[in-house]
Amino acid sequence: GPIFYGQERIGLDGKKFKMWKFRSMRMAKENEDKTSWSSENDPRKTKFGSFIRRTSLDELPQLWNVLVGDMSIIGPRPERPHFVGKFKNEIPNYMLRHKMKTGITGWAQVNGWRGDTSLVKRVECDIYYIKNWSYWLDIKIVFLTFIKGFINKNAY
């Protein structure tokens, strides 16, 4: 398929937007990418796709989302509409994440809560970030992203 892959996500105040990535998987069957998570040994991944996902290079096109104002560099990661609808009823305070612009990286990601990890812990980190936001916390997250955020055992 095309080199760029756009997927609908939910951002600030519940607004839908198309988040861009480099394609790392084969083209999805109808609606397959809207309701399923990728997994470590996902058969949909290409060999090159595994590499760019493991190194987070597939996320680079999200800089476009930052430039057009849909996302920030730092903030809670945006989620797909299907999962927002599900999680808002299952995870306490989940919707508070949408009171801040979503980001390419965030407190949850630099603390290891990405990929197939605890959603409750991820949301706890997002809420911590929102309540404790400061320029210094953003600088710390940027620093930690370079130290341990690009290559992560849960990035697949």
N, C-alpha and C positions, 0 to 999 in steps of 0.2 A: 504494500500500500504506500501511500504518500509518506514522505519523510517526517512531516509534522502531523501530530495527532491532537485534535481538540476534543476535550471532554467537558460536558456541562457540570459545573460546580456551583455551590451556594456560597456567597460571600457576605459582605457587610449588610446587615439588616435583612438578610434572607434573599438578597438580589442574586439572580442566576447570571452566570457568565461562562464563557468558554475558556477553560484553562488549557494552555498549550504545552506540549511535550514533544521530544523526539520520539518517533515510533520505535518501540522495542519489542512489539509482539505482532503476530500475524493479524490481519484484519478480523475484527470480531464478527460473529454471527449476529443476526438482528437482536438488539437489546442485551446481548451477552455482556458487554462492557458496562452496562448501567447497573447491574445487580450482582455482579460477582467480583470477588477480591482476587488479586494475584497471589500466588503462593510461591514458596521457595523453588519448587520443582514444577512450576506451571508449564505445561506442554505448549502453551501459546507463545512463549518467549523464543526469540531468535538467538543465535549464539552472540551476535554483536549486541543484541538487546540486553542480554544478561550482563555483558560488560558495562554498558552505559547505565544500566539500572544500579549495578553494584557500586559504581563510582559516582552516582547521582548526576551524571552528565545529561541524562534524559530530561532533567529539570531546567536546563538552561533557557529554553524558549519561554519560560515563565517570566523572564526579564521583560518580555513584551507586555505581559499582563501587568507588570509593575509600571511600565512606561505609560500605558493607556489608563491606569488608575484602578484596575480591577483588584489588584493585589498590592501588598507591601513586601519589602524584603523579609521582614520579620513579623510574625503573627501566627495565630492558629492556622493549621493547614486546612484548606477548603475540602469539603466532602461533596460527594454526589447526592443529588436530590433524593434518590431512593433511600440512602442510608441516613440522611438527615431526618427524613420522615420516620424512620425506624428508631433511631437513637434518641430522638427528642422525648419519646415515651418510656425509654428504658434506662437512660443515664441521667441522674440528677444534675441539674444546671447545664445540661448540654447546650441549650440554645443561647446561653450567655456568650459562647464563643463567637456568635454572629453580631456582637455589639462592638467588634473591632475588625478592622480590615484584615483579611486572611494574608498569610505570608508564605514565602518560599521555604523559609526555615523558622524554627521557633524553639521555645523552651522545652517542649515535649521531645522534639527531634534531637536536640543536643544532650538530652538526658536518656536517650536510648529508646524512647517510646515512639517507634515508627514501625511500619510494616505490620506483621501479624503479632502485635503485642496488646497489652491491656488497654482497652478504650477508656476505662474508668481512670486509669493513671494518666493517660494522654489528656483527658479533659481536665483532670486535677492540675496538670502542668499548665494548660491553657488558661485556666481560671487564675492560677497563681500569677502568670504573666500579666494578665489584664489588670489584676488588683495591684500589682507591684511595678507596673511599667515605669521605666525611667530611661534616659539616654544611656546611663551606665549599664543597665540590664541589656539594652540592645547591643551595646559594644561588647559585652561579655558573650552574648549569643553569637555575634558575628565571629568573635575570636574562637569560641568553642566549635562553631561550624567548620572553620578551617582546620582545627585540631582533630576533631573526631566526628564531624557531621557528614563529610562527603562520602567516606567509605565506612559502611556500617553493616554489621552482620544481619541486620533486619531489612536492608535495602535489597529487595528482589522483585 
